[in-house]
Amino acid sequence: MMRFVDMHCHLDLMTNGVEIARAAHAEGIGFFCTTVTPVDAIDARERFSTCANVRVGTGLHPWWIANGTCGADDASAAAELATASPYLGEVGLDAGKRGAASIDEQARAFGRIMEVVGARALPGRVISIHASRSTNRVLDILERTGAARNATCILHWFSGSTDELWRAARMGCFFSINEHMLATKRGREYARILPDDRLLLETDAPPQLGSPYRLDAIEHSLASTLEQLAQIRRAHVTTLGAQIVARSMRLLDFANADCA
């Protein structure tokens, strides 16, 4: 049994990510490494190929579409990779200040990737989804394409409305919670009312991409989030932590994780 599983982090965008992954194995920590472009996903698969405590997602982050780094060719590449990818992320939509102007382009790209998921069932497929000011539109796409039926969908750092939260929960979505979410009154209330069996932990680390990071900072963030979550839900921290770890390990198939 692992001690923690970080269900959404950008391990590949830490310059010392492989070193962190190897040290994390000794500490009983696993990762869902969410990438931001399909090129990054291919590179990360190679870099972390010997680390069985890391699962790498095929990503196309909406911010990279918004700033012009990624376009239609990248959406095609991400969709092609998705045909055989058991893990997808970070993908989704952002209609906030950084993404509003490109929301239609984002939706086309996200829709293409989710169409692949809906058309090709892959056992154990997991998707980590960015849905900033766009949750209903994200859920519409998941329903329209059939992706919600063929994959476990995780809404990372949820910030939508209460109605959107319950719609997502009814659709079977999971929610990965971090310290940033618990820093807001609304985020704490969501953490209190979410169904027990949908809770996951994440860091969304690192705060600065393309720089070295520290395993102790990741562990501290996960532990702090768990402690706060236990207090909010009036749960025993050890029991809650064990339940979340077991759930995360099942989702990421970490039954026999080992790092060569």
C-alpha positions in Angstrom: 0.0 0.0 0.0 1.3 3.4 -1.0 1.1 6.3 1.5 0.0 8.9 -1.1 -0.9 9.2 -4.7 -0.8 12.6 -6.4 -3.6 12.3 -8.9 -2.7 15.4 -10.9 0.8 16.9 -11.1 3.2 18.0 -13.9 6.1 15.8 -12.9 7.6 16.0 -16.4 7.8 19.8 -16.2 10.1 19.5 -13.1 13.7 19.5 -14.3 14.5 16.8 -11.7 11.2 14.9 -12.2 12.8 11.5 -12.7 14.9 11.9 -9.5 11.8 12.9 -7.6 9.9 9.9 -9.0 12.6 7.5 -7.9 12.9 9.0 -4.4 9.1 9.0 -4.1 9.0 5.2 -4.7 11.1 4.7 -1.6 8.6 6.9 0.3 5.5 5.1 -1.0 4.3 7.9 -3.2 2.8 7.5 -6.7 1.9 10.0 -9.4 -0.5 10.7 -12.3 1.8 12.8 -14.4 -0.4 15.0 -16.5 1.2 16.5 -19.6 0.3 19.6 -21.5 1.1 18.7 -25.2 1.2 15.4 -27.1 4.9 15.9 -27.7 5.5 16.3 -24.0 3.5 13.1 -23.4 5.7 11.1 -25.7 8.8 12.5 -24.1 7.5 11.8 -20.6 6.6 8.2 -21.4 10.2 7.6 -22.3 11.6 9.5 -19.3 9.5 7.7 -16.7 9.4 4.3 -18.5 11.4 2.7 -15.7 9.3 4.2 -12.9 6.2 2.0 -12.2 5.0 4.5 -9.6 4.3 7.0 -12.4 1.5 7.0 -14.9 1.8 9.4 -17.8 -1.2 11.0 -19.3 -1.6 12.1 -22.9 -2.3 15.9 -22.6 -3.4 18.9 -24.6 -3.8 21.7 -22.0 -6.3 24.5 -23.0 -3.8 27.2 -22.0 -1.4 25.9 -24.6 -4.1 26.2 -27.2 -5.1 29.7 -25.9 -1.5 31.0 -26.2 -1.0 29.6 -29.7 1.6 27.0 -28.8 -0.8 24.2 -29.9 -3.1 24.1 -32.8 -5.1 21.7 -35.0 -2.1 19.4 -35.7 -1.6 19.0 -32.0 -5.2 18.1 -31.5 -4.9 15.5 -34.2 -1.8 14.1 -32.6 -3.4 14.0 -29.2 -6.5 12.3 -30.6 -4.2 9.7 -32.4 -2.3 9.0 -29.2 -5.6 8.7 -27.2 -6.6 5.7 -29.2 -4.2 3.5 -27.2 -3.6 5.7 -24.2 -5.1 4.3 -20.9 -4.3 7.7 -19.2 -5.3 11.1 -20.6 -4.6 14.5 -19.1 -4.4 17.3 -18.8 -7.2 18.0 -21.3 -10.3 20.1 -21.1 -11.6 23.7 -21.4 -10.8 27.1 -19.9 -13.2 30.0 -20.4 -11.5 32.2 -17.9 -9.3 35.2 -18.7 -6.5 33.1 -20.2 -8.7 31.0 -22.4 -12.0 32.7 -23.2 -11.0 34.0 -26.6 -10.0 30.5 -27.8 -12.8 28.5 -26.2 -14.3 27.3 -29.5 -10.9 26.1 -30.7 -10.4 24.4 -27.3 -13.8 22.7 -27.6 -13.0 21.3 -31.0 -9.7 19.9 -29.8 -11.2 18.5 -26.6 -14.1 17.1 -28.6 -11.8 15.3 -31.0 -10.0 13.6 -28.2 -13.2 12.6 -26.4 -14.7 11.2 -29.6 -11.8 8.7 -29.7 -12.5 7.8 -26.1 -16.2 7.4 -26.8 -15.6 5.3 -30.0 -12.8 3.0 -28.5 -13.4 1.5 -25.1 -10.1 0.8 -23.3 -10.3 -1.0 -19.9 -9.2 1.1 -17.0 -8.9 4.4 -19.0 -8.6 7.5 -16.7 -8.9 11.1 -17.8 -7.8 14.2 -15.7 -9.8 17.2 -16.9 -9.4 20.9 -16.6 -12.7 22.7 -16.5 -12.4 26.4 -15.6 -15.6 28.3 -16.0 -16.6 25.7 -18.5 -17.8 22.7 -16.5 -21.2 22.3 -18.2 -19.6 22.5 -21.6 -17.0 19.9 -20.6 -19.8 17.6 -19.3 -21.8 18.2 -22.5 -18.9 17.0 -24.6 -18.3 14.0 -22.3 -22.0 13.0 -22.7 -22.2 13.7 -26.4 -19.1 11.7 -27.3 -19.7 8.8 -24.9 -16.4 9.4 -23.2 -18.1 9.5 -19.8 -19.4 6.0 -20.4 -16.0 4.6 -21.5 -13.6 6.2 -19.0 -13.2 7.3 -15.4 -13.3 11.1 -15.6 -11.6 13.2 -12.9 -12.3 16.9 -12.6 -9.1 18.4 -11.2 -9.3 21.4 -8.8 -13.1 21.8 -9.3 -14.3 25.4 -9.2 -17.7 25.3 -10.9 -21.1 25.8 -9.5 -23.0 23.6 -7.1 -25.3 22.5 -9.9 -22.3 21.6 -12.0 -20.8 19.6 -9.2 -23.9 17.5 -8.7 -24.3 17.0 -12.4 -20.7 15.8 -12.6 -21.2 13.5 -9.6 -24.3 12.0 -11.2 -22.3 11.3 -14.3 -19.8 9.3 -12.2 -17.0 11.9 -12.2 -14.3 11.9 -9.5 -12.8 15.0 -8.0 -9.1 15.6 -7.2 -8.6 18.1 -4.4 -5.6 20.3 -3.6 -4.6 22.9 -1.1 -5.7 25.7 -3.5 -9.2 24.4 -3.7 -9.4 24.2 0.1 -8.2 27.8 0.5 -11.6 29.0 -0.7 -14.9 28.9 1.2 -16.7 27.4 -1.8 -13.9 24.8 -2.2 -14.2 23.7 1.4 -17.9 23.4 1.1 -17.5 21.2 -2.0 -15.0 19.1 -0.1 -17.5 18.6 2.7 -20.5 17.5 0.5 -18.8 15.4 -2.2 -19.6 11.7 -2.0 -17.0 9.7 -0.1 -16.2 7.4 -2.9 -15.3 10.2 -5.4 -12.5 11.9 -3.4 -8.9 12.0 -4.6 -5.8 14.1 -3.7 -3.6 16.2 -6.0 -1.0 18.9 -5.9 -1.0 20.4 -9.4 2.8 20.9 -8.7 5.1 22.5 -9.6 4.1 26.2 -9.1 6.8 27.2 -11.6 7.2 25.0 -14.7 10.6 24.1 -16.0 12.3 24.4 -12.7 13.6 21.8 -10.1 11.2 20.9 -7.3 11.3 19.0 -4.0 9.6 15.7 -3.0 9.2 17.0 0.5 7.1 19.9 -0.8 4.9 17.4 -2.7 4.5 15.2 0.3 3.7 18.2 2.6 1.0 19.4 0.2 -0.6 16.0 0.0 -0.5 15.5 3.8 -1.9 19.0 4.4 -4.7 18.5 2.0 -5.6 15.2 3.6 -5.6 16.7 7.1 -7.8 19.6 6.1 -10.1 17.3 4.2 -10.5 15.0 7.3 -11.2 18.0 9.5 -13.8 19.4 7.0 -15.6 16.0 6.7 -15.2 15.1 10.4 -13.4 11.9 9.4 -10.4 10.1 10.9 -7.4 11.2 8.9 -5.8 7.7 8.8 -9.0 6.0 7.7 -9.8 8.6 5.1 -6.2 8.6 3.8 -6.2 4.8 3.4 -9.5 4.9 1.5 -8.3 7.6 -0.9 -4.9 5.8 -1.5 -6.7 2.5 -2.2 -9.1 4.2 -4.6 -6.2 6.0 -6.4 -4.1 2.8 -6.7 -7.0 1.0 -8.2 -7.6 3.8 -10.7 -4.0 3.9 -11.8 -3.4 0.1 -11.5 -0.7 0.5 -8.9 -1.2 -2.9 -7.3 2.5 -3.9 -7.8 4.2 -0.6 -8.3 8.0 -0.8 -8.4 10.7 1.5 -9.7 13.6 -0.1 -11.5 
